[in-house]
Amino acid sequence: MFERLQQKWKVNGWRLLLILVTFATGGSLCGYLGRLILNQLAIDQPVIRIILYVVLVTILWPFCVIIISIPTGQFLFFRSYLKKMGQRMTGKKEIDADKLIMNTKGNIAALPFRVAVFASGAGSNAAKIIEYFSGKPGIEVALIVSNKPEAGVLGIAQKEGIPTLLIEKEKFFRGNAYVNELQHAGIGFIVLAGFLWKVPSALVQAFSGRIVNIHPALLPNYGGKGMYGMHVHKAVIDAKEKESGITIHFVDEVYDHGAVIYQAICSITDTDTPDSLAQKIHQLEHAHYPRVIEEVIADLQKRS
């Protein structure tokens, strides 16, 4: 049951525990307040008291869980949850006119801001990004794109219930670069997370200023064609560098060339190997990439 709830709400085990605690505490609070109010009323008939109690609890429950969700850190989840409940009860899905963005073709699209994650491998960065944005109503990882049918990231997408797009080289480089498919899916931002193909000009131009990448070194050093994954770490170790790190940058038509958004540094000891350096770099990637993505999108929304 708990695994199904985690998949349905797209949360980890710790967040699920906090959500369930909020539900239980909020329910207890509204029950207590309902009895307290009822005792102030001069009503002796048991049937009427029961009816009034049910009505009071129904009215108080949303307010109580929202109040409890603040100290438990689940306010955004319950705000979204209660909104969805209201939509189901009324049968309406209203769009707030103040919460509209422009997609890449200049057409209006409703929040949440829909993100596509491109990945070629196991998808550890993609998993952290999905986890980070789960329960955040403003940004949604809406599509996972991969060029490898055996990529582990596709299994992560299936587990999380996220649609996937498997791309092939001919169409990507000499066709429309899947721009039409991405726009049809309402994608407003692209995140490269271990995606090994160079992004073609057609896609860069269609999503100008809306594609970011993370590189496992401190650019402009150790970048360019063929410099990815363990190739980078081996080159850094062979050069006897004392520091390495990550670079998050915008994507343009040249490998690892776009404007730098953020860099984080880690030290290299004499005993480090490419494998141990890779572990340090992964920790930096997981710690910073989702947060920086959120900041870039927030800035983009302010300027839209």
C-alpha positions as CSV (number, residue, x, y, z in Angstrom):
1,M,0.0,0.0,0.0
2,F,2.8,2.4,1.0
3,E,4.6,1.7,-2.3
4,R,1.5,2.5,-4.3
5,L,1.1,5.8,-2.4
6,Q,4.7,6.7,-3.1
7,Q,4.2,6.1,-6.8
8,K,0.9,7.9,-6.9
9,W,2.2,11.0,-5.1
10,K,5.7,10.7,-6.5
11,V,7.4,11.1,-3.1
12,N,10.2,9.2,-1.2
13,G,9.6,7.2,2.0
14,W,10.5,10.0,4.3
15,R,8.1,12.5,2.6
16,L,5.3,9.9,2.6
17,L,5.7,9.5,6.4
18,L,5.4,13.3,6.9
19,I,2.3,13.4,4.6
20,L,0.7,10.6,6.6
21,V,1.5,12.3,9.9
22,T,0.0,15.5,8.6
23,F,-3.2,13.7,7.5
24,A,-3.5,12.0,11.0
25,T,-2.7,15.1,13.0
26,G,-4.9,17.3,10.9
27,G,-7.8,14.8,11.3
28,S,-7.3,14.7,15.1
29,L,-7.2,18.5,15.3
30,C,-10.4,19.0,13.2
31,G,-12.2,16.3,15.3
32,Y,-11.1,18.1,18.5
33,L,-12.2,21.5,17.2
34,G,-15.5,20.0,16.0
35,R,-16.4,18.7,19.4
36,L,-15.3,21.9,21.1
37,I,-17.6,24.0,18.9
38,L,-20.5,21.5,19.3
39,N,-20.2,21.6,23.0
40,Q,-20.8,25.4,22.9
41,L,-24.1,24.9,21.1
42,A,-27.2,24.2,23.2
43,I,-28.4,21.2,21.2
44,D,-29.5,18.1,23.0
45,Q,-30.9,16.0,20.1
46,P,-28.3,13.2,19.3
47,V,-29.2,13.0,15.6
48,I,-28.8,16.8,15.0
49,R,-25.6,16.7,17.0
50,I,-24.2,14.0,14.8
51,I,-25.2,15.8,11.6
52,L,-23.7,19.1,12.8
53,Y,-20.5,17.3,13.9
54,V,-20.0,15.7,10.4
55,V,-20.6,19.1,8.8
56,L,-18.2,20.9,11.1
57,V,-15.4,18.2,10.6
58,T,-15.9,18.4,6.8
59,I,-15.5,22.2,6.9
60,L,-12.6,22.3,9.3
61,W,-10.5,19.4,7.9
62,P,-8.9,21.3,4.9
63,F,-8.0,24.2,7.2
64,C,-6.5,21.9,9.8
65,V,-4.3,19.9,7.5
66,I,-3.1,23.1,5.9
67,I,-2.1,24.4,9.3
68,I,-0.4,21.2,10.3
69,S,1.3,21.0,6.9
70,I,3.3,24.1,7.6
71,P,5.5,22.8,10.5
72,T,5.8,19.4,8.8
73,G,7.1,21.1,5.6
74,Q,4.3,19.7,3.4
75,F,2.4,22.8,2.6
76,L,2.9,22.8,-1.1
77,F,1.8,19.1,-1.4
78,F,-1.4,19.7,0.6
79,R,-2.2,22.9,-1.3
80,S,-2.0,21.0,-4.5
81,Y,-3.9,18.0,-3.0
82,L,-6.8,20.1,-1.8
83,K,-7.0,21.9,-5.1
84,K,-7.3,18.6,-6.9
85,M,-10.0,17.5,-4.5
86,G,-11.9,20.6,-5.1
87,Q,-11.7,20.2,-8.9
88,R,-12.9,16.6,-8.6
89,M,-15.9,17.6,-6.5
90,T,-16.9,20.4,-8.8
91,G,-16.0,18.7,-12.0
92,K,-14.1,21.8,-13.2
93,K,-10.5,22.4,-14.0
94,E,-10.0,26.2,-13.9
95,I,-6.9,27.9,-15.2
96,D,-5.7,30.9,-13.3
97,A,-5.1,33.7,-15.8
98,D,-2.2,34.9,-13.7
99,K,-0.5,31.6,-13.9
100,L,0.2,31.4,-17.6
101,I,3.5,31.1,-19.4
102,M,4.6,31.3,-23.0
103,N,5.9,28.2,-24.7
104,T,8.7,28.2,-27.3
105,K,6.3,29.1,-30.1
106,G,4.8,32.1,-28.3
107,N,1.6,30.2,-27.5
108,I,0.0,30.4,-24.0
109,A,0.5,27.3,-21.9
110,A,-0.7,26.7,-18.3
111,L,1.4,25.9,-15.3
112,P,3.0,23.8,-14.2
113,F,6.2,24.5,-16.2
114,R,6.8,21.3,-18.1
115,V,10.4,20.0,-18.2
116,A,11.9,17.3,-20.4
117,V,15.0,15.5,-19.2
118,F,17.4,14.0,-21.8
119,A,19.6,11.2,-20.6
120,S,21.5,8.3,-22.2
121,G,22.5,6.2,-19.2
122,A,21.4,4.9,-15.8
123,G,19.7,8.2,-14.9
124,S,21.0,9.0,-11.4
125,N,20.8,12.7,-12.0
126,A,17.4,12.3,-13.6
127,A,16.2,10.4,-10.6
128,K,17.3,13.2,-8.3
129,I,15.7,15.8,-10.4
130,I,12.4,13.9,-10.5
131,E,12.5,13.5,-6.7
132,Y,13.3,17.2,-6.1
133,F,10.4,18.4,-8.2
134,S,7.8,15.8,-7.0
135,G,5.1,17.6,-5.0
136,K,6.2,21.0,-6.3
137,P,3.2,22.3,-8.2
138,G,5.1,24.9,-10.2
139,I,7.5,22.6,-12.1
140,E,6.8,19.2,-13.5
141,V,9.2,16.7,-15.1
142,A,6.8,15.8,-17.9
143,L,8.9,13.8,-20.3
144,I,12.0,11.6,-20.3
145,V,13.9,11.5,-23.6
146,S,16.6,9.0,-24.4
147,N,18.6,7.8,-27.4
148,K,19.2,4.3,-26.0
149,P,16.4,1.8,-25.6
150,E,18.4,0.0,-22.9
151,A,19.0,3.1,-20.8
152,G,18.2,2.7,-17.1
153,V,16.6,6.2,-17.1
154,L,13.6,4.7,-19.0
155,G,13.0,2.3,-16.2
156,I,13.0,5.2,-13.7
157,A,10.5,7.0,-15.9
158,Q,8.2,3.9,-16.0
159,K,8.4,3.6,-12.2
160,E,7.5,7.2,-11.7
161,G,4.7,7.2,-14.3
162,I,6.5,9.7,-16.6
163,P,6.0,9.5,-20.4
164,T,9.1,8.7,-22.4
165,L,10.4,9.5,-25.9
166,L,12.9,7.3,-27.6
167,I,14.7,9.2,-30.3
168,E,16.7,8.0,-33.3
169,K,19.8,9.7,-34.8
170,E,18.6,10.4,-38.3
171,K,15.5,12.4,-37.3
172,F,17.4,14.1,-34.4
173,F,20.3,15.4,-36.5
174,R,18.8,15.6,-40.0
175,G,15.1,15.8,-39.4
176,N,13.1,18.2,-37.1
177,A,15.2,17.3,-34.0
178,Y,11.9,16.3,-32.4
179,V,11.0,19.9,-31.9
180,N,7.4,19.3,-32.9
181,E,7.0,16.4,-30.5
182,L,8.4,18.4,-27.6
183,Q,6.2,21.4,-28.4
184,H,3.1,19.2,-28.7
185,A,3.9,17.8,-25.2
186,G,4.0,21.4,-23.9
187,I,7.7,21.3,-23.0
188,G,9.0,24.7,-22.0
189,F,12.5,23.7,-20.7
190,I,15.1,21.0,-21.5
191,V,17.5,19.5,-19.0
192,L,20.5,17.4,-20.2
193,A,21.4,14.8,-17.5
194,G,24.1,12.5,-19.0
195,F,22.9,12.9,-22.6
196,L,25.7,11.9,-24.9
197,W,24.6,13.3,-28.2
198,K,25.4,16.9,-29.3
199,V,22.2,19.0,-29.4
200,P,21.5,20.0,-33.0
201,S,21.0,23.7,-34.0
202,A,17.3,23.2,-34.7
203,L,16.6,22.2,-31.1
204,V,18.9,24.9,-29.7
205,Q,17.2,27.6,-31.7
206,A,13.7,26.3,-30.8
207,F,14.5,26.3,-27.1
208,S,17.0,29.2,-27.0
209,G,18.0,30.0,-23.5
210,R,15.9,27.0,-22.3
211,I,18.4,24.1,-22.4
212,V,20.9,23.4,-19.6
213,N,23.6,20.8,-19.2
214,I,25.8,19.7,-16.4
215,H,29.5,18.9,-17.1
216,P,31.7,16.8,-14.7
217,A,34.6,19.3,-14.7
218,L,35.3,23.0,-14.3
219,L,34.8,24.4,-17.8
220,P,36.4,25.6,-20.0
221,N,38.9,23.0,-18.9
222,Y,38.3,19.3,-19.9
223,G,35.3,20.0,-22.1
224,G,34.6,19.4,-25.8
225,K,33.9,16.4,-28.0
226,G,34.6,13.0,-26.3
227,M,35.0,14.6,-22.9
228,Y,32.3,12.9,-20.8
229,G,32.0,10.6,-17.8
230,M,35.1,8.7,-16.9
231,H,37.0,10.2,-19.8
232,V,36.9,13.5,-18.0
233,H,37.9,12.1,-14.6
234,K,40.8,10.2,-16.1
235,A,42.1,13.3,-17.9
236,V,41.8,15.3,-14.7
237,I,43.7,12.7,-12.6
238,D,46.4,12.2,-15.3
239,A,47.0,16.0,-15.3
240,K,47.5,15.8,-11.5
241,E,44.9,18.6,-10.9
242,K,44.3,19.6,-7.3
243,E,40.6,20.5,-7.9
244,S,37.7,19.5,-10.1
245,G,34.0,20.0,-9.9
246,I,30.9,20.5,-11.9
247,T,29.7,23.2,-14.3
248,I,26.1,23.9,-15.0
249,H,25.7,25.9,-18.2
250,F,23.3,26.9,-21.0
251,V,23.6,24.8,-24.2
252,D,24.5,26.3,-27.5
253,E,25.6,24.8,-30.9
254,V,29.2,24.1,-29.6
255,Y,30.1,21.3,-27.1
256,D,30.3,22.5,-23.5
257,H,30.4,26.1,-24.7
258,G,27.3,27.9,-23.5
259,A,27.3,30.5,-20.7
260,V,28.2,29.2,-17.3
261,I,25.3,29.3,-14.7
262,Y,27.0,27.7,-11.7
263,Q,30.1,25.9,-10.7
264,A,30.9,23.8,-7.6
265,I,34.4,22.6,-6.6
266,C,35.8,19.5,-4.9
267,S,39.4,18.9,-3.9
268,I,41.6,16.0,-5.4
269,T,44.0,14.1,-3.1
270,D,47.1,12.2,-4.1
271,T,45.2,8.9,-3.5
272,D,42.2,9.8,-5.7
273,T,41.5,7.7,-8.8
274,P,39.1,8.4,-11.7
275,D,36.5,6.2,-9.8
276,S,36.8,8.0,-6.5
277,L,36.7,11.4,-8.2
278,A,33.6,10.3,-10.1
279,Q,31.9,9.7,-6.7
280,K,32.8,13.2,-5.5
281,I,31.5,14.7,-8.7
282,H,28.2,12.7,-8.4
283,Q,27.7,14.1,-4.9
284,L,28.1,17.6,-6.3
285,E,25.7,16.9,-9.2
286,H,23.0,15.5,-7.0
287,A,23.3,18.3,-4.4
288,H,23.2,21.2,-6.8
289,Y,21.7,20.4,-10.2
290,P,18.0,20.3,-9.2
291,R,18.2,23.5,-7.2
292,V,20.0,25.4,-10.0
293,I,17.4,24.2,-12.5
294,E,14.6,25.5,-10.3
295,E,16.4,28.9,-10.0
296,V,16.9,29.2,-13.8
297,I,13.3,28.4,-14.5
298,A,12.1,30.8,-11.8
299,D,14.2,33.5,-13.4
300,L,12.8,32.6,-16.8
301,Q,9.2,32.8,-15.5
302,K,9.9,36.3,-14.1
303,R,11.1,37.5,-17.5
304,S,8.3,35.8,-19.5
